[in-house]
Amino acid sequence: MSIKTQISQAYTSIRFDTVPIVDTDTYRRLNDQIPALCRTLPPGMQAEAMMFLMEYFRLQVGEPLDFFRHYYAPAWSVIRWLAVAPRAAGTLSDNDLDAALCCQAMAMLLHSLDDHLVDGGIPVSHLVLLIRSQAWRRMREAIERFASGIPGGGDIADGLIDDYYTGITRRDTPASLDSYCELFRRQMATWVVMPVLAAKKTGGDDAFVEGMRSAYESFGIAWRLLDDIQDLEADMADGTRSAVYICLDDDGRRLWDSIRADGNRSAGKTADRICALIRDGAIIETIVRRIVDELGTAASISVRLGLSGLADEYRALAGPVAAWLG
């Protein structure tokens, strides 16, 4: 058995637990935002857009329209937990909640869609560009509706969108796992817009808002690191400089970069050498410990803020990952 196969078998069992949906009505309303997006397109493109998005979210005709089943619950439930917190009673109208869910659904869609367009995973077409531009428009309109009455709300949203673009277009490679995680805080900034605005609108002071944001970003970082472990083979093949790459020494990074540079002529042997370095350096274990720490931080902060339901979701995600460490 090759070292690459051994490593692959070891890390494929690392995954988050499934978090039950505790509020099916809010989740339904989140999913409704995708058909609603399609209905705002020119009539001749609506059906084609819907079919594209069903395929994009890996849905079959006849299945329930569960567009976000592959997204871990805290990605959107953070808004629900903020809305039902005792101190938030009556602060969010039904229209506010609709705007919040629209923004979050569009942010979740656009984050992955833009990535796939840039890396060539999805061919550029008039349809895809239409969907993308309309999703951005709907997200900005939802922000504008929700931010009404929040002092500086528009500026907060603009600053976070700027963070997203400065982070996602950065070309230099982070020097350490810490700096890699800090960079991802910027790259997930569009996901943060609505939780921050919702925390403010429901009466949170600066300390509450910053704590909630830090916890949510820790969740996002943990998810990014888990993806990097699960995508190890694909990332090596295409030269993506993931968290695993960042944790390698200079020789390991050089080997990683060489796989794509030499046209994969000796990719198998090179991958085995990289995987030996990953095994000997306990790199997967290092990243897994960081995942557990980030989710533990998210849960602890959420408890302190009175968001115990959200804390339970963060803990549930971490359970199987912590168990893998033993």
C-alpha positions as CSV (number, residue, x, y, z in Angstrom):
1,M,0.0,0.0,0.0
2,S,1.4,3.4,-1.0
3,I,2.0,6.1,1.6
4,K,-0.5,8.3,-0.3
5,T,-3.2,5.6,0.1
6,Q,-2.4,5.2,3.8
7,I,-2.8,9.0,4.3
8,S,-6.0,9.0,2.2
9,Q,-7.6,6.3,4.3
10,A,-6.6,8.1,7.5
11,Y,-8.1,11.4,6.6
12,T,-11.3,10.4,4.8
13,S,-12.9,9.6,8.2
14,I,-12.5,13.1,9.4
15,R,-15.8,15.0,9.2
16,F,-18.2,17.1,11.0
17,D,-21.3,15.7,12.6
18,T,-24.7,16.5,11.1
19,V,-26.6,19.2,12.9
20,P,-30.4,18.8,13.0
21,I,-32.5,21.6,11.6
22,V,-34.3,23.0,14.6
23,D,-36.4,25.6,12.7
24,T,-37.7,24.0,9.6
25,D,-39.8,27.1,8.7
26,T,-36.7,29.4,8.7
27,Y,-34.8,26.8,6.7
28,R,-37.6,26.6,4.2
29,R,-37.6,30.4,3.8
30,L,-33.8,30.3,3.2
31,N,-34.3,27.7,0.4
32,D,-37.1,29.7,-1.1
33,Q,-34.5,32.4,-1.9
34,I,-33.1,30.4,-4.8
35,P,-36.4,30.0,-6.7
36,A,-37.1,33.7,-5.9
37,L,-33.8,34.6,-7.5
38,C,-34.7,32.8,-10.6
39,R,-38.1,34.5,-10.8
40,T,-36.3,37.9,-11.0
41,L,-34.5,36.9,-14.2
42,P,-35.9,37.6,-17.7
43,P,-38.8,35.1,-18.3
44,G,-37.0,33.2,-21.0
45,M,-34.1,32.4,-18.7
46,Q,-36.0,31.4,-15.5
47,A,-36.5,27.7,-16.2
48,E,-32.9,27.3,-17.5
49,A,-31.5,29.1,-14.5
50,M,-33.5,26.9,-12.1
51,M,-32.2,23.8,-13.8
52,F,-28.6,25.1,-13.7
53,L,-28.9,25.8,-9.9
54,M,-30.5,22.5,-9.2
55,E,-27.5,20.8,-10.9
56,Y,-25.1,23.2,-9.2
57,F,-26.5,22.2,-5.8
58,R,-26.6,18.5,-6.8
59,L,-30.4,18.2,-6.8
60,Q,-32.3,15.7,-9.0
61,V,-35.7,16.5,-10.6
62,G,-38.4,15.4,-8.2
63,E,-36.3,15.8,-5.1
64,P,-37.2,18.4,-2.4
65,L,-35.6,21.8,-3.2
66,D,-33.0,21.6,-0.4
67,F,-30.4,23.8,-1.9
68,F,-28.3,24.1,1.3
69,R,-28.2,20.6,2.5
70,H,-24.4,20.5,2.0
71,Y,-23.9,23.6,4.1
72,Y,-23.4,23.2,7.8
73,A,-26.3,24.6,9.8
74,P,-24.5,27.5,11.6
75,A,-23.8,29.1,8.3
76,W,-27.3,30.4,8.3
77,S,-28.8,29.4,11.7
78,V,-26.7,32.1,13.3
79,I,-29.3,34.6,12.1
80,R,-32.1,32.5,13.5
81,W,-30.4,32.2,16.9
82,L,-29.9,36.0,17.0
83,A,-33.5,36.6,16.1
84,V,-34.9,34.3,18.8
85,A,-32.5,35.4,21.6
86,P,-34.5,36.7,24.6
87,R,-32.9,40.2,24.3
88,A,-34.0,40.3,20.7
89,A,-37.7,39.9,21.2
90,G,-39.7,41.9,18.6
91,T,-36.6,43.7,17.1
92,L,-36.8,41.9,13.8
93,S,-39.9,42.1,11.6
94,D,-41.0,39.4,9.2
95,N,-39.6,41.6,6.4
96,D,-36.3,41.9,8.2
97,L,-36.0,38.2,8.5
98,D,-36.8,37.8,4.8
99,A,-34.1,40.3,3.9
100,A,-31.6,38.6,6.2
101,L,-32.3,35.2,4.7
102,C,-32.1,36.6,1.2
103,C,-28.7,38.1,1.9
104,Q,-27.3,35.0,3.5
105,A,-28.6,32.7,0.8
106,M,-27.0,34.9,-1.9
107,A,-23.7,35.2,0.0
108,M,-23.5,31.4,0.4
109,L,-24.3,30.9,-3.3
110,L,-21.9,33.6,-4.5
111,H,-18.9,32.5,-2.4
112,S,-18.7,29.1,-4.1
113,L,-20.0,30.2,-7.5
114,D,-17.4,33.0,-7.9
115,D,-14.6,30.5,-6.9
116,H,-15.7,28.0,-9.5
117,L,-15.9,30.7,-12.2
118,V,-12.4,31.9,-11.4
119,D,-10.8,28.5,-11.2
120,G,-12.6,27.2,-14.4
121,G,-14.7,24.6,-12.5
122,I,-17.8,26.1,-14.2
123,P,-17.6,27.4,-17.8
124,V,-18.5,31.0,-18.2
125,S,-21.8,31.5,-20.0
126,H,-24.3,34.2,-20.4
127,L,-26.7,32.3,-18.1
128,V,-24.1,32.0,-15.3
129,L,-23.1,35.6,-15.5
130,L,-26.8,36.6,-15.4
131,I,-27.3,34.5,-12.3
132,R,-24.2,35.9,-10.7
133,S,-25.0,39.5,-11.4
134,Q,-28.6,39.2,-10.2
135,A,-27.5,37.3,-7.0
136,W,-25.1,40.1,-6.2
137,R,-27.8,42.7,-6.9
138,R,-30.3,40.9,-4.6
139,M,-27.8,40.6,-1.9
140,R,-27.0,44.3,-2.0
141,E,-30.7,45.2,-2.1
142,A,-31.4,42.9,0.9
143,I,-28.6,44.5,2.9
144,E,-30.0,48.0,2.1
145,R,-33.4,46.9,3.3
146,F,-32.2,45.3,6.5
147,A,-29.6,48.0,7.3
148,S,-32.2,50.8,7.3
149,G,-32.2,52.2,10.8
150,I,-28.8,50.8,11.8
151,P,-26.4,53.6,12.3
152,G,-23.5,53.1,9.9
153,G,-25.0,49.8,8.7
154,G,-24.3,50.5,5.1
155,D,-20.7,51.4,5.8
156,I,-20.3,48.2,7.8
157,A,-21.6,46.1,4.9
158,D,-19.4,48.0,2.4
159,G,-16.3,47.4,4.6
160,L,-16.9,43.7,4.8
161,I,-17.5,43.4,1.1
162,D,-14.2,45.2,0.6
163,D,-12.5,42.8,3.0
164,Y,-13.9,39.9,0.9
165,Y,-12.4,41.2,-2.3
166,T,-9.0,42.2,-0.8
167,G,-8.8,38.7,0.7
168,I,-10.0,36.7,-2.2
169,T,-7.7,38.5,-4.7
170,R,-4.6,38.3,-2.5
171,R,-1.8,36.4,-4.4
172,D,1.0,36.0,-1.9
173,T,1.1,32.8,0.1
174,P,0.5,33.0,3.9
175,A,3.7,32.1,5.8
176,S,2.0,30.2,8.6
177,L,-1.2,28.4,9.5
178,D,-2.2,31.4,11.7
179,S,-1.8,33.8,8.8
180,Y,-3.7,31.4,6.5
181,C,-6.6,31.4,9.0
182,E,-6.6,35.2,9.3
183,L,-6.7,35.5,5.5
184,F,-9.7,33.3,5.4
185,R,-11.5,35.6,7.9
186,R,-11.4,38.2,5.1
187,Q,-12.4,35.7,2.4
188,M,-15.6,34.7,4.2
189,A,-16.5,38.4,4.9
190,T,-19.7,38.3,2.7
191,W,-21.0,35.6,5.0
192,V,-20.4,37.8,8.0
193,V,-22.3,40.9,6.7
194,M,-25.8,39.8,7.8
195,P,-24.8,38.2,11.2
196,V,-23.1,41.4,12.1
197,L,-26.0,43.6,11.0
198,A,-28.5,41.2,12.7
199,A,-26.5,41.3,15.9
200,K,-26.7,45.1,15.9
201,K,-30.3,45.3,14.9
202,T,-31.3,43.0,17.7
203,G,-29.7,45.3,20.3
204,G,-26.2,43.9,20.6
205,D,-23.5,46.3,21.9
206,D,-20.1,46.4,20.4
207,A,-18.7,43.6,22.6
208,F,-21.6,41.4,21.7
209,V,-21.3,42.0,18.0
210,E,-17.5,41.4,18.0
211,G,-17.9,38.3,20.1
212,M,-20.6,36.8,17.8
213,R,-18.5,37.7,14.7
214,S,-15.4,36.1,16.2
215,A,-17.3,32.9,17.0
216,Y,-18.8,32.7,13.5
217,E,-15.5,33.3,11.9
218,S,-13.9,30.5,14.0
219,F,-16.6,28.2,12.6
220,G,-15.8,29.3,9.1
221,I,-12.1,28.7,9.6
222,A,-12.8,25.2,11.0
223,W,-14.9,24.4,7.9
224,R,-12.2,25.7,5.6
225,L,-9.5,23.6,7.3
226,L,-11.7,20.5,7.1
227,D,-12.2,21.1,3.4
228,D,-8.5,21.4,2.9
229,I,-8.0,18.0,4.6
230,Q,-10.7,16.4,2.5
231,D,-9.4,18.0,-0.7
232,L,-5.8,17.0,-0.1
233,E,-5.4,14.8,-3.3
234,A,-7.2,17.3,-5.6
235,D,-5.2,20.2,-4.1
236,M,-1.9,18.5,-4.7
237,A,-2.9,17.6,-8.3
238,D,-3.8,21.2,-9.2
239,G,-1.2,23.0,-7.1
240,T,-3.7,24.7,-4.7
241,R,-1.8,26.1,-1.7
242,S,-4.1,24.9,1.0
243,A,-3.6,24.6,4.8
244,V,-1.7,21.3,4.3
245,Y,0.7,23.1,1.9
246,I,1.2,25.9,4.4
247,C,2.2,23.4,7.1
248,L,4.9,21.7,5.0
249,D,8.5,22.7,5.2
250,D,10.3,24.3,2.2
251,D,11.2,20.9,0.7
252,G,7.6,19.8,1.0
253,R,6.3,23.0,-0.6
254,R,8.7,22.7,-3.5
255,L,7.6,19.1,-4.1
256,W,3.9,20.2,-4.0
257,D,4.5,23.0,-6.5
258,S,6.4,20.6,-8.8
259,I,3.5,18.3,-9.4
260,R,1.7,20.8,-11.5
261,A,4.8,22.5,-12.8
262,D,6.2,19.3,-14.4
263,G,2.9,18.2,-16.0
264,N,2.4,15.3,-13.6
265,R,5.1,13.2,-15.3
266,S,6.1,11.8,-11.9
267,A,3.1,12.9,-9.9
268,G,2.6,9.5,-8.2
269,K,6.1,9.3,-6.7
270,T,6.1,13.0,-5.8
271,A,2.7,12.7,-4.1
272,D,4.1,9.7,-2.0
273,R,7.0,11.8,-0.9
274,I,4.8,14.7,0.1
275,C,2.5,12.3,2.0
276,A,5.4,10.8,3.8
277,L,6.3,14.4,5.0
278,I,2.6,14.9,6.0
279,R,2.7,11.7,8.0
280,D,6.1,12.2,9.6
281,G,5.3,15.8,10.5
282,A,1.8,14.9,11.9
283,I,0.4,17.7,9.7
284,I,-3.1,16.4,9.5
285,E,-3.1,16.1,13.3
286,T,-2.0,19.7,13.6
287,I,-4.8,20.9,11.4
288,V,-7.4,18.8,13.1
289,R,-6.4,20.2,16.5
290,R,-6.8,23.7,15.1
291,I,-10.3,22.7,13.9
292,V,-11.3,21.5,17.3
293,D,-9.8,24.6,18.9
294,E,-11.7,26.9,16.6
295,L,-15.0,25.2,17.2
296,G,-14.3,25.1,20.9
297,T,-13.7,28.9,20.8
298,A,-16.9,29.5,18.8
299,A,-18.9,27.5,21.4
300,S,-17.4,29.1,24.4
301,I,-18.0,32.6,23.1
302,S,-21.6,31.8,22.1
303,V,-22.3,30.5,25.6
304,R,-21.0,33.7,27.1
305,L,-23.2,35.7,24.7
306,G,-26.3,33.8,25.7
307,L,-26.5,31.9,22.3
308,S,-26.5,28.5,23.8
309,G,-28.4,26.9,20.9
310,L,-25.7,28.1,18.5
311,A,-23.0,26.9,20.9
312,D,-24.6,23.4,20.8
313,E,-24.4,23.4,17.0
314,Y,-20.7,24.3,17.1
315,R,-20.0,21.5,19.7
316,A,-21.9,19.0,17.6
317,L,-19.9,19.7,14.5
318,A,-16.7,19.2,16.5
319,G,-17.6,15.9,18.1
320,P,-16.4,13.4,15.4
321,V,-13.3,15.5,14.7
322,A,-12.3,15.5,18.3
323,A,-13.0,11.8,18.5
324,W,-10.6,11.2,15.5
325,L,-7.8,12.7,17.5
326,G,-8.5,10.2,20.3
